[in-house]
Amino acid sequence: MEFQTTEFFLIFLPWFIFLILALVAVKLVKSAKGRAGIAVSFGALVQIFSPDPYVERTIEMITIERKAPKKQQDESGKPPSLDDFS
């Protein structure tokens, strides 16, 4: 039974990917500690494009907060003041 190089690479491919990602992470952390622009911009891009797991909850909270003052205004006939929220 021959062991081909393609089988070798397929077996260790996940470990190679992990090693490369770890090296990139170490490089980014070192550059971030030195306040390099590439690390800051990479962090900003990741923050922008990464999905927010609480998007639905946040949208629901915002809509509830917007409906609450309108409901209070409808019941009392006057707009709510800042004293009403404390």
N, C-alpha and C positions, 0 to 999 in steps of 0.2 A: 504494500500500500504506500503510494508516494504522497508526500506532503508538499503540495504546491505552494508557491509564494502567494498566490491570490487567496488561498484558504487562510494562510497565516495573517494576511492583512484584514480579511473579513472577521477573523476571530478577535483580533486586537484593535479593530477600528473604534469601538466605543471608548477604549482606554486611551487611544491616541487623541480622540476628540476631547476627552476630559482633560488630558494633559495640556493640550493647546489652550483650552478655555482657562485652565488654572494659571498658565503662564501669562495670558492676556490680562487676567484679573490682577495678578501681582504687579504687572507693568502699569496698569491703570491706577492701582492704589498708590504706587510710588510716585507717579506723576501727579496724582491728586493731592498728595501731601506737599508736593512742591508747587502747588497751585498752577499747574500747567493748563493752558487753555484747552488742549485736546481732551483732557479728562473731564473738565467742567462741561464742555459742549457735549461730550458723549453722555454724561449723566443727564443733562437736560433733554437730549433726544430720547433717551430711554424712558425718562419720566413722561415725556409727551406721548410717545407711541405705545407705552405699556398699558394694558387694559386696567381699568379701575374695577375691582371686584364688587364694589359697593355702589355702582352707578345707579341702579334701580332704587336703592334705598335713599340715596342722596336726592334724586329727582322727586321721589315721593315726599321727602321731608320739605323740600322747597315748595312744592305745590300746596302742601298742608299749611305751611307758614303764610303763603300768599292768600289762601282762602280764609284763614282765621280773622285777620283784620276786616275783611269785607263782611264776614258774618256778624262780627261785633257791631260794625257800622249799620248794618241792616236792622239789627235788633233794637239798638238804642236811638237810631235816627241821627246820630252825630258821629263823626270820625273818631276813632280811638286815639287817646293821647298816650304819651310815653309812660304816664303813671299807671295806665291799665295793664302794662306788661310786667311790672315789678311786683 
